[in-house]
């Protein structure tokens, strides 16, 4: 809303400089946007919140100033002279759907001279950014900007059949607005029709064929009440917002309907001549909201936390236009009648806010004490912190990508579901309307960006929700996902480190849970034969898939112009939250020395490492401290085709004693026997 | 002396000797180390040999083995150190160390600046007794609107102002949450006052992306519901927050505003860099909201406030275009500790 200081001074005299004026307005609820000098006038742009339609007119803003600066508010009552016939005989009004238009009034001014507006009017409109059209149209705009009630003037000669019918638009009905564009309407919108067809889109814009022109002699002046929803629907769906629709969406003061009509009628006669017929043609019932609100005398201090003298509260409310009622009130409870322009005030708390905003929130102390309370991190916070710590140490940067992706990214698939992605409207950004089912495509895209701009690297991770379609609400598991340069083992090494840090046995051995196992998998994002599912076992629960990892498929790499191999992982954090919150016992380190041994085992190609590792682990009688695979090699000549050599390095240590040579021999023999029996392994000497 | 203690002594000696010989840099320090460990009269090796007599006869073979091992090790260390010195003296210029050569790099990743900011806010609020809560991003009408006193005809519910899910006809409309107050409603529905929580996370509003807007952003919202809560508590908590977050004794200012779920509602300004900077919205929880979650507005009151994380992160780090937060360019990300 733009106000003119010159115009405001018509209703309230404030001698303070403009800077102080805008500051006081801002600190009482009308935010300052800008101040512009326009000739000898000043335009102030203020932000009016949607609950304050009374400040969408100069009188409302002047009322605020009169309260803030303790100056009288001067609002004249228009009393135009009526003569000739009755408006109700000139035009008949009908409202078919009162939910769209509760009340409609029309005045008739005959014999006007349409022409230029006087310079004072042109100037005032110019200050607030409204172009002059002609005296009649300018007057309707002026009065709207004065009191907040939109008006419309029709050329009475173009209102066919002497009839105004306010009704829902017909489906597909076409309407040409005064901007000379044609709009297709629907029944959610309200139109003003004459005996034949719509002549205005109610509360939004007039029609081209009934507008005021140089040939207009008789004017029909509309002032009505239109329902916010119908107005908003029309303005939004036709992209046809106007000063009128903006105000009707916020419900102007019902008493301004009559005031505005009389004010415009008297201005028309003053500036364009003509005679005003008696009364107004009306239909419907004006919706008012005479409300009385109770305010407990100590309520303001209970909410604001500062004592404000009762007399101060009374004078504040009174100057804002509230009237105190004595009947029904007592020493503790006061009763206040709410002025017609403040339909936002319906409850005690609203009155508290009125007092607070005018008296000033600066009075509220900022040294109140609050009690201390214990707070612990949630398991989600704890896990996120552990995970980010580990991933940052591996050299990955944390990324943040959009939750909603386009069909190309979504089309790369999800390791978690085959159900089609949920879609939204409108799209988040152009083309992106699918709630992502995996973070990996977005991270690959970000990696591609880094490669394209020759960034130092593109190793990224992200913690965010995925959206997996289910019958009702989608499930929204939190994922940690990462993309890193390299092969399968790089991603696996990171995941193993993460699991170990979270207290989950990541060796793939069959120790006590919580532990994970890895099994070959096939997912569209990953190269064939180069990915795995990670199964988590928790005590007393069946194993559950919690992560995927692998090497990104060549076609996917190509899609993002990624030239080097990329490994990736995606882990469901929600699945491991219960693990890390459990406390784990601490083992005292053994005081005895370890014994290191290397074994070169020859096995068939299809024997997986996990079975050799578990054979060794289970045969070691609890003495196995560390097990690593140092080398895998194949040599048809030396060990035969279809076989591989796995060089294993292990470390044995007892918690009870130093292992003797005999002890070690017994364990190694048992290990070799298990490897041979379970995996067909032979020792290469 | 028992075997275990003896073996322990031996291994300590070995470790000590390894450290000492590694630090040998010249002939003098070599001689010093030799005397200390292998001196014929009072060397440490000699001293530990004397302890051998105190070990019980049955353990003595094992102890003897341990002693012999450490003796051999120390002899080897002495020889190594000798050789090393000889080599260095023979060819002093063979491989001089250029201490200005670059070290072997260790690449560290970085936390995203938004995450850093969120954690900072969480940390401050935790010290004030607010616990962190989380909730779904796809929400229903009740939690995103109705319980927050936003009725069906309210403009905030317009399809053009929200990201509604395309659900089957007849199904209740769902949308991406437009504020994290939804989580506060969920927590209030499940728990009774007193309550101090911070909800945070991604929220979604159809703004065209530009330097100061993005259709997806992060919000931090605090909620306190306790008997006798006033706006003075709100102001005081925000002042403590501002002072912790910005450093120093920071004042806050309230400007009246309008939000459906708080009354009175205010915009919160904090004094930052010598001027008032808008930090977010706040207010007393509207009695209608308290009633919607089954609290008695006559018994408890509360306050709520919300901050836009991108906005305060952009200001704190001097980021001119918030879209940079979502470009994930490593050159940008690596600038944040």
Interface residues (C-beta under 8 A of the other chain):
Chain A: X26 X27 X28 X29 X31 X49 X50 X51 X52 X228 X229 X232 X236 X249 X302 X303 X304 X305 X306 X347 X349 X350 X352 X353 X356 X357 X361 X362 X364 X365 X366 X367 X368 X369 X370 X371 X372 X373 X374 X375 X376 X377 X378 X380 X381 X388 X391 X392 X393 X394 X395 X396 X397 X398 X399 X400 X401 X402 X403 X404 X422 X423 X424 X425 X426 X428 X429 X435 X446 X449 X450 X453 X455 X456 X457 X458 X459 X460 X461 X464 X465 X467 X473 X474 X476 X591 X593 X658
Chain B: X4 X7 X8 X11 X107 X108 X109 X110 X111 X112 X114 X115 X122 X126 X128 X129 X130 X131 X132 X133 X134 X136 X137 X138 X140 X153 X155 X158 X159 X160 X163 X164 X165 X166 X174 X175 X176 X194 X196 X202 X204 X206 X209 X215 X216 X224 X230 X231 X232 X233 X235 X236 X237 X239 X251 X252 X253 X254 X255 X256 X257 X258 X263 X264 X265 X266 X267 X284 X286 X287 X301 X325 X326 X327 X328 X329 X330 X331 X333 X334
